[in-house]
Amino acid sequence: MLKEKPIGKVVHFYDKLGVVVVKLNKALKVGSQIKVKRGDEEFTDTVTSMQLDHESVKAGKKGQEVAVKVSRQVKEGAEIYAIK
C-alpha cells in the first residue's frame, strides 16, 4: 500500500472562527476534499473557502500559508491530505 503524502500541515487554529492556517507543500483548491489527521484523530472535509493574507483566493500554491475553514476543531501539527 502506498503511503499518502500530506499536502500541508496545520500551523495555527483559530478556535472562534473555525479556521486553520495550513502551510502548503502542494497546491490546494477551493472545492477540494481533504482529510485532516493528527494521531488517531481524523476527519474529512471540503474546502469551502480559503484566504491568503486576508484576501479570498480560489487556490493556494506550494510554500504559501493559507487560512481554510474547517468543520471541527483541529490541533496544530495536524496533517492535511488530498482525497482523490
C-alpha positions in Angstrom: 0.0 0.0 0.0 1.3 3.4 -0.9 1.7 5.8 1.9 -0.1 9.1 1.3 2.0 12.3 1.5 0.4 15.2 3.3 -0.2 18.3 1.2 0.1 20.6 4.2 0.4 21.0 7.9 -1.7 23.0 10.3 0.4 25.8 11.8 -2.4 27.6 13.7 -6.1 27.0 14.6 -8.5 30.0 15.2 -11.0 28.5 17.6 -13.7 31.1 17.4 -13.6 31.2 13.6 -13.2 27.5 13.0 -10.3 28.3 10.6 -6.9 26.6 10.3 -3.8 28.1 8.8 -2.1 25.5 6.6 1.4 25.6 5.4 1.1 24.0 1.9 3.7 21.8 0.3 1.4 21.2 -2.7 -1.3 23.2 -4.3 -4.8 23.2 -2.8 -8.1 24.5 -4.4 -11.4 25.6 -3.0 -13.8 22.7 -3.6 -11.2 20.0 -2.8 -11.9 17.2 -0.5 -9.3 16.9 2.3 -8.6 14.6 5.2 -7.3 16.2 8.4 -5.3 13.8 10.5 -3.4 14.0 13.8 -2.5 10.9 15.7 -5.6 8.6 15.7 -8.0 11.5 15.1 -9.0 12.1 11.5 -12.0 13.5 9.6 -12.8 14.6 6.1 -13.9 18.0 5.0 -14.5 20.0 1.9 -12.5 23.3 1.4 -15.4 25.8 1.1 -13.3 29.0 1.5 -9.6 29.9 1.5 -7.8 33.1 2.3 -4.3 34.3 1.7 -3.2 37.4 3.5 -6.9 38.1 4.5 -7.9 38.0 0.8 -10.2 35.3 -0.6 -8.5 33.1 -3.1 -9.6 30.1 -5.2 -6.3 28.2 -4.6 -3.1 28.1 -2.7 0.3 27.2 -4.0 3.2 25.3 -2.5 5.0 27.3 0.2 2.1 29.5 1.0 0.2 29.6 4.3 -3.5 29.8 3.6 -6.5 30.0 6.0 -9.1 27.3 5.4 -12.5 27.0 7.1 -13.0 23.6 8.8 -16.0 21.9 10.4 -14.2 20.6 13.5 -11.5 21.7 16.0 -8.0 20.9 14.8 -4.8 20.9 16.7 -1.6 22.5 15.5 0.6 19.9 13.8 -2.3 18.1 12.1 -1.5 17.0 8.6 -3.8 17.7 5.6 -4.2 15.1 2.9 -5.9 15.5 -0.5 -8.7 12.9 -1.2 -8.6 11.8 -4.8 
